[in-house]
Structure formats: structure tokens, C-alpha cells
Amino acid sequence: MNKCRIQRTFLRRVHDLIGDKNPKDTKLNRRALLFIQKWELSKKNGMVFHAGLQVIPIQDTEAILKQEAMTGGMPLSRDGAFNYLKRSYVGFKKRRIMDWLNRVESLQLNKRRVQVARSKPARGREGATNWRMASFNEGRFNLGVDLFDIPREWSHFGHFFVAVLQKTGYTWAIPLLKKDAKKNLVALKRVF
């Protein structure tokens, strides 16, 4: 049913024919009657429903999207919005939702993101800490240490041992042939 492109005029005709015991047999009515019969549509509170979901014409999709986004229940991502809307409505396509979301970017900028509790909180700084970074040595996170791969086209060395003094930004970049523990310890001792 979501693949049907339903126009407002056609849906109005379908609405008028639902429950009509003796409809006139015209070409337009025949099309609407076949549509009602195929999808088993019903009428409630002046609206057309399919399997308990409200059928929305193409012209009303933007108004419904805006209404659902303003109430705060609809997520502002394409798949999240589609899954949210398909619980209540029929007639939305992911492409139309994505086009609408791209047009109302200010909506996304105004919406606050919910902070998700993480089992392992993210650290504010990059690099690995070292046991030599005790409080007497200006504290933890004073030195950031990392290994970077060097492409073979650039050098015959395999890796860079990089250490950054966080307080001043002073950087050591020591090339290494292998990245084993002994070579890393030698490079770290050169930094100290």
C-alpha cells in the first residue's frame, strides 16, 4: 500500500464510495471501487483507513511530517521517521521523507540530542597513557602516544612512533622498522 501514489481527489472519491450500497457504475467509480476492494479500505471519523492505519494522499504528506516533527515524537532521520510514521499512516515513502528533512534542516539544528549513557565513556584526549605520567610528572594525559602506519611508497620504515606533549604541543615522530614492544620502549625512552 505504501507504494501507491494516492492523490487527494482520488482519495476523496474513495471516501465517498466506501459504504455506498449502490454506487453509480462509471469509469472513475469503477477504479475507486476496485481500489477499495483490493485494499479492504474502511472509513472512520471522515478519514480512510487500511488495516487500522490512516491513508494519506501525497499532497498531505508534508503537513503530517511537520505536525509529527513539531509534537516531538518523530525522529529526524529518514529510517527513524519512516518507521515512526508507518505505525500510524500509510502513504509515506522514504524518498519524500528525506527530501522534506533536507529542506527543514533548521528543525534538526533546534532539536536537542539525547545523551546516551555509555558503558565505557569516551576520553577527552587522544593517545595512550603511560605509567611514567604520574602526578609528580605533571599528571596523567600529559603525553599522548600513538603508532601510525607509513605507506611503503613513502619510506622503507613501517611505522611512526608519535608522542605529543599535551601542555605545549611539542611532538616527537620517530620512525620504526617494526612495531614490537622492544622498539616502542626504546623510542619512548628517547622521548624521556
Backbone bond lengths (Angstrom), bond angles and torsions (degrees), N, CA, C in turn:
res aa  C-N    CA-C-N  psi(-1)  N-CA   C-N-CA  omega(-1)  CA-C   N-CA-C  phi
1 M - - - 1.459 - - 1.532 110.94 -
2 N 1.343 117.46 -32.18 1.461 119.96 -179.89 1.521 112.01 -65.82
3 K 1.337 117.85 -20.21 1.458 120.32 -178.78 1.526 112.15 -82.32
4 C 1.332 117.56 -10.36 1.464 120.99 179.45 1.523 109.59 -75.79
5 R 1.326 116.66 134.43 1.469 121.24 174.54 1.524 106.56 -97.55
6 I 1.307 116.40 98.25 1.459 121.82 -173.59 1.525 109.18 -97.09
7 Q 1.327 115.99 123.63 1.463 121.79 177.21 1.527 109.13 -87.18
8 R 1.328 116.04 156.05 1.464 121.30 -177.39 1.535 111.24 -63.37
9 T 1.344 117.29 -40.39 1.472 119.80 -179.16 1.527 110.93 -65.61
10 F 1.325 116.91 -40.79 1.461 120.51 178.96 1.526 110.40 -65.92
11 L 1.330 117.19 -41.25 1.462 120.42 179.75 1.529 110.69 -65.83
12 R 1.340 117.37 -34.56 1.466 120.73 176.60 1.530 110.35 -64.70
13 R 1.347 116.36 -40.88 1.466 120.25 177.96 1.527 110.22 -65.48
14 V 1.336 116.51 -41.59 1.466 120.67 177.58 1.525 109.73 -61.43
15 H 1.328 116.71 -42.60 1.468 121.77 179.80 1.529 110.84 -60.04
16 D 1.337 116.42 -41.80 1.465 120.07 -179.46 1.523 111.88 -68.92
17 L 1.334 117.66 -31.54 1.468 120.60 -176.01 1.527 113.64 -86.43
18 I 1.338 117.94 -17.43 1.467 119.38 179.78 1.526 108.03 -67.25
19 G 1.310 115.95 126.38 1.461 121.24 179.02 1.514 114.17 84.73
20 D 1.341 118.58 -4.76 1.469 120.83 177.58 1.523 108.15 -74.77
21 K 1.341 116.06 121.72 1.466 120.38 -175.49 1.529 112.23 -72.18
22 N 1.330 116.91 -36.31 1.456 120.54 -174.87 1.534 109.76 -133.90
23 P 1.357 118.01 75.29 1.468 119.28 -178.24 1.525 111.41 -75.85
24 K 1.335 116.25 153.72 1.463 121.19 176.57 1.520 108.79 -69.76
25 D 1.319 115.49 140.44 1.464 120.50 -177.56 1.527 109.52 -91.91
26 T 1.332 115.52 86.99 1.461 120.58 174.54 1.522 107.85 -116.88
27 K 1.328 115.60 170.41 1.467 119.45 -177.93 1.533 111.05 -62.78
28 L 1.345 117.43 -43.79 1.466 120.96 179.70 1.526 111.36 -66.69
29 N 1.335 115.90 -42.62 1.461 118.88 179.32 1.525 111.40 -65.61
30 R 1.335 116.70 -37.07 1.463 120.21 -179.23 1.533 110.30 -61.37
31 R 1.337 115.32 -41.83 1.468 119.56 178.40 1.533 111.30 -63.04
32 A 1.314 116.02 -43.81 1.463 120.41 179.66 1.525 111.11 -67.38
33 L 1.339 116.93 -39.23 1.469 119.93 179.24 1.525 111.52 -65.52
34 L 1.338 116.62 -39.98 1.469 119.60 176.50 1.526 110.85 -64.10
35 F 1.330 116.31 -38.03 1.472 121.01 177.93 1.529 110.57 -63.84
36 I 1.331 116.51 -43.30 1.477 120.98 178.80 1.519 110.17 -63.24
37 Q 1.331 115.66 -43.60 1.460 120.19 -177.95 1.531 111.43 -67.55
38 K 1.322 117.28 -40.72 1.467 120.74 -178.02 1.521 111.62 -65.85
39 W 1.338 117.17 -45.30 1.468 120.71 -173.36 1.526 113.21 -97.25
40 E 1.326 117.57 -0.25 1.472 122.06 178.68 1.528 110.62 52.00
41 L 1.320 115.62 59.75 1.462 122.02 -177.37 1.520 110.66 -82.15
42 S 1.340 114.64 152.28 1.462 120.65 176.61 1.519 108.83 -132.87
43 K 1.341 115.24 168.04 1.458 120.96 -177.32 1.526 107.58 -123.72
44 K 1.360 115.45 132.78 1.461 119.88 178.18 1.524 108.16 -150.90
45 N 1.321 117.08 131.37 1.468 123.43 179.24 1.534 112.33 53.98
46 G 1.322 116.97 35.12 1.462 120.59 177.60 1.515 114.16 77.73
47 M 1.340 117.94 12.31 1.462 121.67 179.74 1.523 109.75 -125.81
48 V 1.330 115.79 157.04 1.460 122.16 -178.99 1.523 108.70 -96.49
49 F 1.348 115.83 135.03 1.459 121.43 -178.08 1.518 110.63 -126.44
50 H 1.332 115.33 146.58 1.463 122.93 173.74 1.524 107.26 -128.17
51 A 1.309 117.30 116.03 1.477 123.43 179.89 1.529 111.19 53.95
52 G 1.328 116.67 39.93 1.462 120.99 178.06 1.516 115.03 82.44
53 L 1.325 118.15 0.31 1.465 122.32 -179.88 1.523 109.55 -109.56
54 Q 1.321 116.82 137.59 1.462 121.28 -178.86 1.524 110.50 -72.59
55 V 1.334 116.37 132.35 1.462 122.10 178.87 1.527 108.15 -86.28
56 I 1.342 116.29 126.02 1.465 122.72 -176.35 1.525 109.06 -112.95
57 P 1.353 118.29 128.10 1.469 119.47 174.47 1.526 110.88 -74.22
58 I 1.317 115.91 162.47 1.468 121.43 -177.47 1.524 111.65 -58.04
59 Q 1.325 117.22 -37.80 1.464 120.34 -176.30 1.529 112.58 -67.01
60 D 1.322 118.16 -23.91 1.472 121.05 -176.88 1.525 113.53 -97.35
61 T 1.331 117.97 -1.05 1.470 118.92 -175.64 1.525 112.04 -64.20
62 E 1.319 117.72 -39.97 1.474 119.63 -178.33 1.520 111.46 -66.12
63 A 1.332 117.02 -39.14 1.468 119.94 179.13 1.526 110.74 -64.86
64 I 1.325 116.79 -40.53 1.470 120.45 178.80 1.525 109.88 -67.08
65 L 1.332 117.30 -42.43 1.467 120.24 178.30 1.528 110.89 -59.14
66 K 1.322 116.60 -45.20 1.461 120.37 -179.84 1.527 110.85 -63.90
67 Q 1.327 116.15 -43.65 1.462 120.61 -179.59 1.529 111.02 -62.60
68 E 1.325 117.01 -45.53 1.466 120.40 -178.68 1.525 111.58 -68.74
69 A 1.328 117.54 -34.25 1.467 120.17 179.06 1.522 111.04 -71.21
70 M 1.327 117.36 -36.49 1.464 120.66 -178.56 1.523 112.16 -73.18
71 T 1.321 117.98 -29.82 1.463 119.22 178.86 1.516 110.94 -71.43
72 G 1.322 117.27 -17.36 1.455 121.12 174.79 1.510 114.82 92.50
73 G 1.320 118.02 3.96 1.455 119.03 -178.07 1.513 114.26 -91.62
74 M 1.326 117.00 -27.40 1.461 120.31 -173.93 1.522 110.79 -86.64
75 P 1.338 117.80 129.75 1.467 119.79 174.24 1.524 110.41 -66.85
76 L 1.328 116.42 151.68 1.462 120.48 -177.35 1.520 111.77 -100.35
77 S 1.326 115.82 43.53 1.459 121.28 170.41 1.521 106.99 -124.65
78 R 1.317 117.00 157.93 1.457 119.92 -174.39 1.523 112.06 -60.71
79 D 1.332 116.84 -54.72 1.460 119.82 -176.79 1.523 111.73 -69.60
80 G 1.327 116.67 -38.13 1.460 119.77 178.41 1.518 111.69 -63.53
81 A 1.331 116.82 -43.12 1.465 120.86 178.92 1.524 110.66 -66.51
82 F 1.338 117.12 -40.94 1.464 120.23 -179.81 1.526 110.63 -62.75
83 N 1.336 116.83 -46.06 1.463 119.77 179.86 1.523 111.73 -66.37
84 Y 1.321 117.16 -34.68 1.466 120.76 177.47 1.530 110.46 -66.69
85 L 1.340 116.97 -44.62 1.461 121.21 -176.38 1.523 112.60 -72.59
86 K 1.329 117.78 -31.39 1.465 118.64 -176.72 1.525 112.41 -73.29
87 R 1.343 117.25 -7.77 1.464 119.73 173.45 1.525 111.66 -75.97
88 S 1.345 117.66 -22.86 1.463 120.90 -175.42 1.520 113.93 -122.18
89 Y 1.335 117.51 -24.63 1.463 120.61 -171.09 1.523 111.14 -130.03
90 V 1.341 114.03 158.34 1.460 122.36 171.74 1.520 106.57 -124.14
91 G 1.324 117.40 135.90 1.458 120.70 176.58 1.511 113.85 124.44
92 F 1.321 118.05 5.35 1.462 120.98 179.17 1.515 109.82 -100.10
93 K 1.322 115.41 141.46 1.459 121.61 175.32 1.514 108.43 -119.32
94 K 1.323 115.85 149.77 1.468 120.47 -177.71 1.524 111.48 -61.53
95 R 1.311 116.96 -35.46 1.467 119.56 -178.66 1.532 111.42 -65.42
96 R 1.343 116.86 -42.69 1.470 120.16 178.51 1.525 110.66 -65.01
97 I 1.326 116.63 -37.86 1.471 120.44 178.52 1.520 109.60 -64.64
98 M 1.343 117.38 -43.42 1.466 120.98 -179.43 1.524 111.12 -65.22
99 D 1.323 117.17 -41.35 1.470 120.26 177.00 1.521 110.84 -60.95
100 W 1.330 116.58 -42.57 1.466 120.23 179.92 1.528 110.74 -65.90
101 L 1.337 117.17 -42.24 1.467 120.34 179.75 1.527 111.45 -63.36
102 N 1.325 117.47 -37.17 1.465 120.07 177.99 1.525 111.71 -67.11
103 R 1.328 117.22 -32.48 1.465 120.29 179.57 1.523 112.29 -74.88
104 V 1.305 118.15 -32.33 1.470 120.65 -176.37 1.521 110.11 -107.85
105 E 1.307 115.76 55.80 1.458 121.05 -179.23 1.521 111.48 -63.93
106 S 1.323 117.06 -28.25 1.467 119.53 179.12 1.520 110.81 -63.33
107 L 1.329 116.83 -28.09 1.462 119.98 176.17 1.522 110.47 -61.40
108 Q 1.327 116.48 -43.52 1.453 120.20 -179.16 1.515 111.29 -68.68
109 L 1.328 117.58 -34.59 1.455 119.53 -179.06 1.524 111.56 -70.65
110 N 1.328 117.67 -29.79 1.460 120.83 -179.90 1.519 112.86 -81.44
111 K 1.312 118.06 -22.43 1.463 121.21 -176.23 1.519 109.95 -77.79
112 R 1.321 116.41 127.38 1.458 120.61 178.22 1.520 109.78 -78.80
113 R 1.316 115.75 139.85 1.457 119.72 177.02 1.516 109.59 -84.00
114 V 1.302 115.51 139.29 1.449 120.72 178.95 1.523 108.17 -78.94
115 Q 1.325 116.40 132.43 1.455 120.13 178.35 1.527 109.20 -75.62
116 V 1.318 116.73 121.14 1.449 121.98 -179.77 1.522 108.06 -91.82
117 A 1.325 115.49 127.92 1.457 119.12 178.01 1.519 108.56 -68.83
118 R 1.306 116.80 131.42 1.459 121.15 -178.39 1.516 109.15 -111.36
119 S 1.305 115.93 146.02 1.459 119.15 179.53 1.530 110.52 -71.81
120 K 1.317 116.80 -32.45 1.457 120.73 178.62 1.522 107.29 -125.33
121 P 1.320 118.67 101.67 1.466 119.66 -175.54 1.528 112.54 -64.15
122 A 1.310 115.43 147.69 1.461 121.01 -179.27 1.521 110.01 -73.51
123 R 1.321 115.69 142.60 1.467 119.87 176.58 1.510 109.12 -84.45
124 G 1.299 114.91 149.78 1.452 119.75 -178.42 1.508 113.38 -75.08
125 R 1.337 118.01 -23.59 1.463 120.29 -176.21 1.520 110.59 -120.24
126 E 1.324 113.81 158.37 1.450 120.00 179.52 1.511 110.77 -91.57
127 G 1.322 115.64 163.43 1.456 120.43 175.01 1.513 111.85 97.26
128 A 1.313 115.71 163.05 1.458 121.40 -179.72 1.522 109.41 -94.79
129 T 1.326 116.15 146.19 1.470 119.34 177.05 1.519 108.94 -85.65
130 N 1.290 116.19 155.90 1.456 122.18 -178.51 1.516 108.91 -122.58
131 W 1.339 116.68 148.78 1.470 119.43 -178.31 1.515 111.82 -65.48
132 R 1.331 116.97 -18.49 1.467 119.58 178.14 1.531 112.20 -72.88
133 M 1.313 116.91 -11.40 1.466 120.55 -176.66 1.527 110.51 -89.17
134 A 1.290 118.13 57.81 1.461 122.54 179.35 1.526 109.83 -79.05
135 S 1.341 116.06 173.11 1.466 120.35 -176.73 1.528 111.62 -64.21
136 F 1.342 117.83 -31.08 1.466 119.12 177.74 1.523 111.37 -70.28
137 N 1.330 116.63 -16.22 1.459 121.42 -178.96 1.533 110.06 -108.04
138 E 1.304 115.78 41.53 1.462 125.02 178.44 1.518 113.79 69.27
139 G 1.306 118.87 23.08 1.461 122.60 168.01 1.513 115.92 82.93
140 R 1.346 112.52 173.27 1.464 120.04 178.67 1.516 110.62 -71.09
141 F 1.302 116.13 160.35 1.461 124.51 179.24 1.524 112.55 62.11
142 N 1.319 117.15 19.06 1.458 119.45 176.60 1.521 110.27 -77.88
143 L 1.333 116.53 -28.29 1.459 121.14 -178.85 1.524 108.64 -126.79
144 G 1.323 116.69 123.89 1.455 121.55 175.33 1.516 109.19 -99.37
145 V 1.339 116.78 129.97 1.464 121.81 -175.92 1.525 108.47 -124.80
146 D 1.342 116.24 137.12 1.455 120.15 178.86 1.524 109.84 -155.64
147 L 1.348 116.50 160.55 1.465 123.39 175.39 1.522 108.63 -113.47
148 F 1.327 116.89 133.93 1.455 121.79 177.67 1.519 109.11 -121.79
149 D 1.338 115.84 140.02 1.464 120.68 174.87 1.518 109.52 -77.23
150 I 1.327 115.42 143.61 1.462 121.63 175.15 1.525 106.88 -110.60
151 P 1.331 119.30 128.20 1.464 120.32 177.32 1.532 111.17 -62.13
152 R 1.319 116.66 146.69 1.470 121.56 -177.22 1.523 111.96 -63.08
153 E 1.321 117.10 -26.74 1.461 119.86 179.99 1.521 111.33 -68.48
154 W 1.320 118.05 -24.95 1.456 121.77 -175.62 1.518 113.15 -85.16
155 S 1.344 116.09 -40.47 1.463 118.59 -172.48 1.519 109.92 -159.19
156 H 1.354 115.45 162.35 1.465 118.43 175.36 1.526 110.88 -83.93
157 F 1.356 117.97 -8.90 1.458 121.44 173.87 1.531 108.70 -75.07
158 G 1.312 115.90 145.68 1.468 120.12 -177.96 1.512 114.12 -87.54
159 H 1.360 116.70 -31.84 1.462 119.72 -171.98 1.519 111.06 -146.04
160 F 1.326 115.51 160.11 1.458 123.72 169.13 1.514 107.86 -109.03
161 F 1.322 117.51 130.87 1.455 122.48 167.26 1.524 105.31 -93.38
162 V 1.334 117.01 114.27 1.462 121.48 -175.53 1.517 108.91 -114.74
163 A 1.326 115.95 127.90 1.461 122.25 175.29 1.524 107.57 -126.24
164 V 1.335 115.56 132.70 1.463 120.93 -178.50 1.520 108.49 -123.14
165 L 1.325 116.02 124.19 1.456 121.15 174.17 1.528 106.56 -78.22
166 Q 1.352 116.01 110.74 1.461 121.12 -169.96 1.524 113.02 -63.46
167 K 1.314 116.19 -34.28 1.465 119.35 -175.15 1.528 111.86 -67.90
168 T 1.338 116.95 -41.47 1.462 120.15 -174.94 1.522 113.57 -109.05
169 G 1.347 117.08 -19.76 1.453 120.19 -177.60 1.516 112.98 87.54
170 Y 1.340 117.97 5.08 1.460 121.24 178.40 1.530 108.39 -64.95
171 T 1.337 116.74 135.37 1.459 121.44 -172.38 1.519 111.22 -125.34
172 W 1.341 115.94 136.67 1.458 123.12 170.91 1.519 106.87 -110.44
173 A 1.320 117.80 130.48 1.459 123.44 174.80 1.522 106.69 -125.82
174 I 1.328 116.19 104.47 1.465 122.00 -174.96 1.528 107.92 -110.67
175 P 1.341 118.47 119.45 1.463 119.88 179.10 1.528 111.20 -73.61
176 L 1.340 116.45 141.21 1.467 123.02 179.22 1.521 109.20 -128.07
177 L 1.348 115.45 143.72 1.458 119.59 175.73 1.521 111.02 -77.88
178 K 1.347 116.53 -41.76 1.461 122.12 179.81 1.520 108.48 -126.89
179 K 1.319 116.03 160.09 1.462 117.77 179.07 1.532 110.77 -111.92
180 D 1.305 116.69 53.90 1.460 119.61 175.65 1.528 109.68 -93.72
181 A 1.323 116.49 170.16 1.465 121.96 -172.42 1.526 112.31 -63.68
182 K 1.327 117.73 -39.20 1.469 119.99 -177.59 1.528 111.21 -64.37
183 K 1.322 116.74 -44.19 1.467 120.62 -179.62 1.531 110.60 -64.84
184 N 1.339 116.57 -39.16 1.462 120.16 178.70 1.519 111.37 -65.83
185 L 1.334 116.96 -39.42 1.468 120.71 179.61 1.527 110.67 -65.98
186 V 1.341 116.80 -39.25 1.470 120.49 177.39 1.530 109.76 -62.62
187 A 1.333 116.91 -43.70 1.465 120.29 179.51 1.526 110.97 -65.41
188 L 1.343 117.41 -38.14 1.465 120.63 179.05 1.523 111.03 -66.99
189 K 1.335 116.65 -36.76 1.470 119.63 177.96 1.522 110.94 -68.29
190 R 1.337 117.65 -29.84 1.466 120.15 175.15 1.527 110.95 -66.03
191 V 1.327 116.41 -33.09 1.462 120.55 178.35 1.520 109.91 -68.32
192 F 1.339 117.52 -40.23 1.457 121.22 178.91 1.498 108.29 -82.51
